[in-house]
Amino acid sequence: MGSNGTTERPLGSRSTRGATKTGIIRHIDDLGRIVIPIEIRKRFALGEKDPLEISVKDDVILLSKPQTVCVFCGRRSTLREHRGRAVCRSCVTELAEAAG
């Protein structure tokens, strides 16, 4: 175990349900917190006080950056969720018309 309470294994291409395992294990502290390793924070451009969305799928806990813009056009207004993605009203209308 490392000096900061982590257990590390060599990185590999092992995957679980489509997610790549990092080989890093963190322990939950007395207040229910975990520390996200700096390598992962840098990779996803996460800084102090950045929000993370917590989701559960079957027996897996997922952390993700909240989607605050439309995945198609980048607008921030009137977002709806469709299949786990944020889509604005204009793009929903445009897609519905294109589908015919």
Contacts in CASP RR format, 6 or more apart in sequence:
PFRMAT RR
TARGET T0000
AUTHOR 0000-0000-0000
METHOD contacts of the structure
MODEL  1
MGSNGTTERPLGSRSTRGATKTGIIRHIDDLGRIVIPIEIRKRFALGEKD
PLEISVKDDVILLSKPQTVCVFCGRRSTLREHRGRAVCRSCVTELAEAAG
1 7 0 8 1.000
2 8 0 8 1.000
4 35 0 8 1.000
5 26 0 8 1.000
5 27 0 8 1.000
6 24 0 8 1.000
6 25 0 8 1.000
6 26 0 8 1.000
6 37 0 8 1.000
7 24 0 8 1.000
7 25 0 8 1.000
8 23 0 8 1.000
8 24 0 8 1.000
8 25 0 8 1.000
9 23 0 8 1.000
9 24 0 8 1.000
9 25 0 8 1.000
10 23 0 8 1.000
11 22 0 8 1.000
11 23 0 8 1.000
12 20 0 8 1.000
12 21 0 8 1.000
12 23 0 8 1.000
13 20 0 8 1.000
14 20 0 8 1.000
14 21 0 8 1.000
15 21 0 8 1.000
16 60 0 8 1.000
17 57 0 8 1.000
17 58 0 8 1.000
17 60 0 8 1.000
19 60 0 8 1.000
22 37 0 8 1.000
22 40 0 8 1.000
24 37 0 8 1.000
24 40 0 8 1.000
26 34 0 8 1.000
26 35 0 8 1.000
26 36 0 8 1.000
26 37 0 8 1.000
27 34 0 8 1.000
28 34 0 8 1.000
36 46 0 8 1.000
36 63 0 8 1.000
40 46 0 8 1.000
41 47 0 8 1.000
44 65 0 8 1.000
46 52 0 8 1.000
46 65 0 8 1.000
50 65 0 8 1.000
51 65 0 8 1.000
51 66 0 8 1.000
52 63 0 8 1.000
52 64 0 8 1.000
52 65 0 8 1.000
52 66 0 8 1.000
53 63 0 8 1.000
53 64 0 8 1.000
53 65 0 8 1.000
53 66 0 8 1.000
54 61 0 8 1.000
54 62 0 8 1.000
54 63 0 8 1.000
55 61 0 8 1.000
55 62 0 8 1.000
55 64 0 8 1.000
56 62 0 8 1.000
67 79 0 8 1.000
67 85 0 8 1.000
67 86 0 8 1.000
68 76 0 8 1.000
68 79 0 8 1.000
68 86 0 8 1.000
69 75 0 8 1.000
69 76 0 8 1.000
69 79 0 8 1.000
69 86 0 8 1.000
70 76 0 8 1.000
70 79 0 8 1.000
70 86 0 8 1.000
70 87 0 8 1.000
70 88 0 8 1.000
70 91 0 8 1.000
71 85 0 8 1.000
71 86 0 8 1.000
71 87 0 8 1.000
72 87 0 8 1.000
72 88 0 8 1.000
72 91 0 8 1.000
73 88 0 8 1.000
73 90 0 8 1.000
73 91 0 8 1.000
74 88 0 8 1.000
75 88 0 8 1.000
75 90 0 8 1.000
75 91 0 8 1.000
77 88 0 8 1.000
77 89 0 8 1.000
78 88 0 8 1.000
78 89 0 8 1.000
79 86 0 8 1.000
79 87 0 8 1.000
79 88 0 8 1.000
80 86 0 8 1.000
80 87 0 8 1.000
80 88 0 8 1.000
80 89 0 8 1.000
80 92 0 8 1.000
81 87 0 8 1.000
82 92 0 8 1.000
87 95 0 8 1.000
END
